[in-house]
Every structure is written in structure tokens, then in C-alpha cells.
Amino acid sequence: MNIFYFVPYSLEKNIGKAYNQHMALLPNDEDWGVIMDGDTMFLTFDWGHAIAEVIAKLPDAGLITCLTNRIGKGRGQIYGEDSPDILIHRAIAKRIDKEFRRQYRKHNHHVSGFFMAIQKKTWKEVGKFTEAPGKILAVDDAFSKKILRSDKGIYIMKGMYKLHYYRMAEGRKYKDHLISATIHAEKKPKPFNRRSLKLEAKKTRNKRLIKTRRKR
């Protein structure tokens, strides 16, 4: 059994197809594929060992995921800290790795697909990911619901915390990254303006500071 790590990307914005193409690359049915979003980051240095340790304890799991700072929707995966300071997230990752390594809990709801560990034979048995041109959102929801309908479970690693950028500066309503590569190519680039860039960064930083103070 081997574990392979992928960050799929679809130029045609058919993310389910990209997921399926990557899972099909696994040599054996017993192998595991870990599918991750491109705007995520591990904050502990031996993350591969930590993931392998949980997989070894849950060889029949349908899907294994982890904790994070922010997602669009979903229950149970949010740790509860949304600071823009990466060092705060690094401290969280180190602490829960130390306290909860190799521990997990069962999850009875669909999940956000920023991190999904799936065995190849499970992917084949439950019906693979939904494929549709232009389909980016809800593909992870649909697949995790297939897992829940099967006799396999979804589990959250209690000791694994992964940073998810998820439109931290742009805001949750930002959608430009969801358009196709063709439309991206046709768009005229905006002229670079250093002053505007600095003002935007200052505005975002001030919003975060106000939000943090309100939480306190």
C-alpha cells in the first residue's frame, strides 16, 4: 500500500474529471490518493508520517480528512481560528499534533474537499467523482455523500491541521478563480499600480485587525 499526494487543476473547470484522472493514476486498488486544494499548506514537517499513521489505523475508511481554519461550508472540519497570521496557525498545528496525533473521530456529514484521503478501491466502488463541464463547486459534497451512503465511514484526523487560504484577503464572495481558462486568457490585464496595491493591502489588514479585536 502506497500513499500519493495530488493537487488537481482543471483548465476546463471540470474538477470532478481532474479528480478522477488523478485517482486513476494510482497503481493498485490498495493505494491511497490524497487530494488537496492548491491554496492549502501543511504546517508540520512530518505530515506524511502523521497521515500514514491514521490510515494504518483506519484501513477500511471511506474518506479521511483533517481540521482547518476556513472553508466555504461543512461541519466539523473548522478548528475555530481565522487569523491572517501564519505563525498562529503554525502554533495550532504543532500543538494539536502533539496532543492528538493518531487520533480521529467519525464524521456523519459531507465534507469540504480541501483535503480528502481516499483509497482507490473505495473511489471505484462508490462511483467516482461527478464530472460536468464548468462544474467546480459541490463535487466534494456529492462524493462524500456517496461515501456516507456506502458501508464506509468518513473520519477527521484530530491531530492534523492544515492552513486553507480560501479567499482570506478577497472575501468569501470572490469568484474570479472559478471562470474557465479561455475566459481568463481573453481578459485584458489591468495595468499595474503600486499605490493601489498598497492601499488594498492596508485596507485588508485593517479589516482583519478590527475583526480580531471584536472577537476578543
matplotlib code that plots the C-alpha trace (Angstrom):
import matplotlib.pyplot as plt

x = [0.0, 1.3, 0.0, 0.1, -0.5, -2.2, -3.3, -5.6, -6.4, -8.8, -8.3, -11.9, -13.2, -14.4, -12.8, -14.5, -12.9, -9.5, -10.0, -10.9, -7.9, -5.6, -7.2, -6.9, -3.1, -2.8, -1.1, -3.1, -6.5, -5.0, -3.2, -4.5, -4.8, -4.7, -6.5, -5.8, -6.7, -3.9, -4.4, -3.6, -0.4, 0.9, 2.4, 4.1, 7.2, 6.3, 2.8, 3.3, 4.1, 1.1, -1.3, 0.1, -0.3, -4.0, -4.6, -2.9, -5.5, -8.4, -7.7, -11.4, -12.3, -14.2, -12.7, -10.3, -10.0, -8.5, -9.0, -8.5, -9.0, -11.7, -13.9, -17.0, -19.3, -19.4, -19.4, -16.7, -13.6, -13.3, -10.9, -12.0, -9.2, -9.2, -6.2, -4.2, -1.0, 0.5, 2.6, -0.6, -1.7, 1.7, 1.4, -2.0, -0.8, 2.2, 0.0, -2.7, -0.2, 1.4, -1.8, -4.0, -1.6, -3.0, -6.4, -9.6, -13.3, -16.1, -17.9, -21.5, -21.8, -20.5, -17.1, -15.2, -12.7, -9.7, -8.2, -9.5, -7.7, -9.4, -8.4, -8.6, -10.9, -13.3, -13.3, -14.2, -16.8, -18.8, -19.0, -16.1, -16.5, -19.2, -18.0, -19.5, -18.0, -17.8, -18.5, -16.2, -18.4, -20.2, -18.3, -16.7, -20.2, -21.6, -18.7, -18.7, -22.5, -21.8, -19.3, -22.0, -24.5, -22.0, -20.9, -17.7, -17.3, -15.8, -13.2, -11.5, -7.9, -7.9, -4.1, -3.8, -4.4, -3.9, -3.9, -6.5, -6.1, -9.7, -10.0, -8.6, -7.9, -10.5, -13.5, -15.8, -17.9, -14.8, -15.5, -12.9, -10.9, -13.9, -14.0, -12.6, -9.0, -10.4, -12.1, -9.0, -7.0, -9.4, -9.4, -7.2, -4.7, -5.2, -2.2, 0.0, -0.5, 1.8, -0.1, -3.5, -1.9, -0.5, -3.9, -5.7, -3.2, -3.7, -7.5, -7.4, -5.1, -7.2, -10.4, -8.6, -7.4, -11.0, -12.4, -9.8, -10.5, -14.2, -13.6, -11.6]
y = [0.0, 3.4, 7.0, 9.5, 13.3, 15.3, 18.9, 18.6, 21.5, 21.7, 24.2, 23.3, 23.8, 20.2, 19.4, 16.0, 14.9, 16.1, 14.2, 11.0, 11.3, 11.6, 8.7, 6.6, 7.1, 5.1, 1.7, -0.5, -0.7, -0.8, 2.6, 5.8, 9.2, 12.4, 15.1, 18.7, 22.2, 24.4, 27.1, 24.8, 24.3, 21.8, 23.4, 20.4, 18.9, 15.2, 15.4, 12.4, 10.2, 11.5, 10.8, 7.3, 6.5, 7.3, 5.4, 2.4, 2.6, 3.1, 0.7, 0.4, 4.1, 5.6, 9.1, 10.7, 14.5, 17.0, 20.2, 23.7, 27.4, 28.2, 26.5, 27.6, 25.3, 22.0, 20.8, 19.5, 20.5, 24.0, 24.4, 27.9, 30.3, 32.6, 34.9, 36.2, 35.4, 32.2, 31.8, 31.4, 28.6, 27.0, 27.0, 25.4, 22.7, 21.9, 21.8, 19.5, 17.2, 16.8, 16.3, 14.3, 12.6, 9.3, 10.1, 10.5, 10.9, 9.7, 12.4, 11.9, 14.8, 15.7, 17.4, 20.2, 18.7, 20.9, 17.6, 14.1, 10.8, 8.1, 4.5, 3.7, 0.7, 2.9, 5.5, 2.8, 1.1, 4.2, 5.6, 8.1, 11.9, 13.6, 15.0, 18.0, 20.9, 24.1, 22.1, 23.2, 23.6, 20.8, 18.0, 17.2, 17.3, 14.8, 12.4, 12.5, 11.8, 8.7, 7.6, 8.2, 6.0, 3.2, 1.0, 3.0, 6.0, 9.5, 10.4, 13.6, 13.4, 15.2, 15.8, 17.2, 20.9, 22.3, 26.0, 26.9, 30.4, 30.3, 33.9, 35.3, 38.7, 38.7, 37.7, 34.7, 36.2, 36.3, 34.1, 35.1, 31.9, 29.9, 31.1, 29.0, 29.3, 30.5, 33.5, 34.1, 34.3, 36.8, 39.2, 42.2, 42.5, 45.5, 48.0, 47.6, 50.3, 50.0, 52.7, 50.9, 47.6, 49.1, 50.7, 47.4, 45.6, 48.2, 48.1, 44.3, 44.4, 46.9, 44.8, 41.8, 43.8, 45.1, 41.6, 40.2, 43.0, 42.3, 38.6, 39.5]
z = [0.0, -1.0, -0.5, -3.3, -3.0, -5.7, -6.2, -9.3, -11.5, -14.5, -17.3, -18.5, -14.9, -14.7, -11.3, -10.9, -14.1, -12.8, -9.5, -11.4, -13.7, -10.7, -8.8, -11.9, -11.8, -8.6, -9.5, -7.1, -5.6, -2.1, -2.7, -1.3, -3.0, -1.0, -3.0, -1.9, -2.9, -4.2, -1.6, 1.3, 3.3, 5.8, 8.9, 10.5, 8.9, 9.2, 7.9, 5.7, 8.6, 10.6, 7.8, 7.2, 10.9, 10.8, 7.5, 9.1, 11.9, 9.5, 6.6, 5.7, 6.0, 3.1, 3.4, 5.8, 6.2, 8.7, 10.5, 9.0, 9.6, 7.0, 4.4, 2.5, 4.3, 6.2, 9.7, 11.9, 9.9, 11.3, 14.2, 15.1, 14.3, 11.3, 12.0, 8.9, 10.9, 9.6, 12.8, 14.8, 12.6, 12.8, 16.6, 16.4, 14.1, 16.3, 19.5, 18.2, 16.5, 19.9, 21.8, 19.3, 16.9, 15.5, 17.0, 14.9, 15.2, 12.9, 10.9, 9.8, 7.3, 3.9, 3.9, 2.2, -0.3, 0.6, 1.9, 1.1, 1.6, -0.4, -1.2, -4.9, -4.5, -2.5, -5.2, -7.7, -5.5, -4.6, -8.2, -8.6, -8.7, -10.7, -14.0, -15.7, -17.8, -15.7, -12.5, -9.7, -6.6, -4.7, -6.3, -2.9, -1.3, -3.8, -3.4, 0.4, 0.4, -1.7, 1.0, 3.7, 1.7, 1.5, 4.4, 4.8, 7.1, 7.0, 9.6, 10.7, 11.9, 15.3, 15.2, 11.6, 11.0, 7.5, 6.6, 4.0, 2.4, 0.9, -0.2, 3.0, 1.5, -1.3, 0.8, 0.5, -2.3, -4.7, -7.7, -10.4, -9.8, -10.9, -14.5, -17.3, -18.7, -22.0, -20.3, -18.3, -21.5, -23.1, -20.2, -20.6, -17.7, -15.5, -15.5, -12.5, -9.9, -6.9, -4.9, -5.4, -4.4, -1.2, -0.3, -0.9, 1.4, 4.1, 3.8, 4.1, 7.1, 8.9, 8.4, 9.9, 12.9, 13.5, 13.3, 15.7, 18.3, 18.1, 18.8, 21.9]

ax = plt.figure().add_subplot(projection="3d")
ax.plot(x, y, z, "-o")
ax.set_aspect("equal")
plt.show()
